[in-house]
Amino acid sequence: MSGRADSETPSEIAETGDEVAGEVAVESAGEDAVEGENAVEDAGGDAVEDADDPVQEARRARWAAAGTGGLLAFAGLAASVLRATDGAPALVAAAYALGAAVCAGAAVLGSRGRTRRALWLLVGGVMVMAFGDQFD
């Protein structure tokens, strides 16, 4: 809040603030009930959170970044080998190989939890492959 410490709140705002505070208290009590609905009981009967667990979300993000990076690296290497044996210019095969190397680096970063950097490396690697394909 901003303002002077010795200022008083006008009565209209104070009344509205009390109503809003009451609504917030009701909403927070309702959130506890919603959390109970999202919980799944395990074999011991304890409630386990399944969808809102930040550790699970981070693990899924790491697996997604590592898997996507590995898949794009494999596809880039395969395209590099095919272009090299096809008789395309060497620059095209080199661009695919370089893009595959960048995507492999993104897979490594993603597996270590650097998913934002991995995403940008994936974008960069695919752009290098696409740009290199334009020389064909």
C-alpha positions in Angstrom: 0.0 0.0 0.0 1.1 3.5 -0.6 0.3 6.6 1.2 1.0 8.2 4.5 1.0 6.1 7.6 -1.2 8.6 9.5 -4.0 8.7 7.0 -7.3 7.0 7.7 -9.2 4.8 5.3 -12.5 6.4 4.2 -15.6 4.5 5.5 -16.8 3.4 2.0 -13.5 1.7 1.3 -13.2 0.2 4.8 -16.7 -1.4 4.4 -15.9 -2.8 1.0 -12.5 -4.1 2.3 -14.3 -6.0 5.0 -16.6 -7.6 2.5 -13.7 -8.5 0.2 -11.7 -10.0 3.1 -14.7 -12.2 4.0 -14.9 -13.4 0.4 -11.2 -14.2 0.4 -11.6 -16.2 3.5 -14.5 -18.2 1.9 -12.5 -18.7 -1.3 -9.4 -20.0 0.6 -11.6 -22.5 2.5 -13.0 -23.6 -0.8 -9.5 -24.2 -2.2 -8.8 -26.7 0.5 -11.9 -28.6 -0.5 -10.8 -28.5 -4.2 -7.3 -29.9 -3.3 -9.0 -32.8 -1.6 -10.9 -33.5 -4.8 -7.7 -33.6 -6.9 -6.0 -36.0 -4.5 -5.7 -39.7 -5.2 -5.5 -42.2 -2.4 -2.5 -44.6 -2.6 -2.5 -48.2 -1.2 -1.9 -47.0 2.3 -5.0 -44.7 2.2 -2.9 -41.5 2.3 -3.9 -38.7 -0.1 -1.3 -38.1 -2.9 -1.3 -35.0 -5.1 -1.0 -36.0 -8.8 -1.5 -32.9 -11.0 -0.1 -30.0 -9.0 3.2 -31.4 -7.9 6.0 -29.0 -9.0 8.5 -31.8 -8.8 6.5 -33.9 -11.3 6.1 -30.9 -13.6 9.8 -30.3 -13.5 10.5 -33.9 -14.2 8.1 -34.0 -17.2 9.8 -30.8 -18.6 13.2 -32.4 -18.3 12.1 -35.6 -20.0 10.3 -33.6 -22.7 13.4 -31.4 -23.4 15.7 -34.4 -23.4 13.5 -36.5 -25.5 12.8 -33.8 -28.1 16.5 -32.9 -28.3 17.5 -36.5 -28.8 14.8 -37.1 -31.4 15.8 -34.0 -33.4 19.5 -34.8 -33.1 18.8 -38.3 -34.5 16.7 -36.9 -37.3 19.4 -34.3 -38.1 22.1 -36.9 -38.2 20.0 -39.2 -40.4 19.2 -36.3 -42.8 22.9 -35.4 -42.8 23.9 -38.9 -43.8 21.2 -39.1 -46.5 22.2 -35.7 -47.9 25.9 -36.6 -47.9 25.2 -39.9 -49.9 22.6 -38.3 -52.1 25.1 -36.0 -53.9 23.8 -32.8 -52.4 26.3 -30.0 -51.7 28.5 -30.5 -48.7 27.1 -27.4 -47.0 23.7 -29.0 -46.7 25.0 -32.1 -45.0 27.2 -29.9 -42.7 24.2 -27.8 -41.8 22.2 -30.8 -40.8 25.1 -32.2 -38.8 25.6 -28.8 -37.1 21.9 -28.6 -36.3 21.9 -32.1 -34.9 24.9 -31.2 -32.7 23.0 -28.2 -31.3 19.9 -30.3 -30.7 22.1 -32.9 -28.9 23.4 -30.1 -26.7 19.8 -29.1 -26.0 19.0 -32.7 -25.0 21.9 -32.6 -22.5 20.9 -29.2 -21.1 17.3 -30.4 -20.8 18.2 -33.5 -18.9 20.1 -31.3 -16.4 17.0 -29.1 -15.8 17.9 -26.2 -18.1 14.7 -26.5 -20.0 14.4 -22.9 -21.2 17.9 -22.8 -22.6 17.2 -26.2 -24.1 14.1 -24.9 -25.8 16.0 -22.1 -27.4 18.8 -24.4 -28.5 16.2 -26.7 -30.1 14.7 -23.8 -32.0 18.2 -22.7 -33.1 19.2 -26.2 -34.2 16.1 -26.6 -36.3 16.6 -23.2 -37.8 20.2 -24.2 -38.8 18.9 -27.3 -40.4 16.2 -25.4 -42.3 18.6 -22.7 -43.4 21.1 -25.3 -44.6 18.4 -27.1 -46.5 17.9 -23.9 -48.6 21.3 -24.4 -50.2 20.0 -27.6 -52.0 
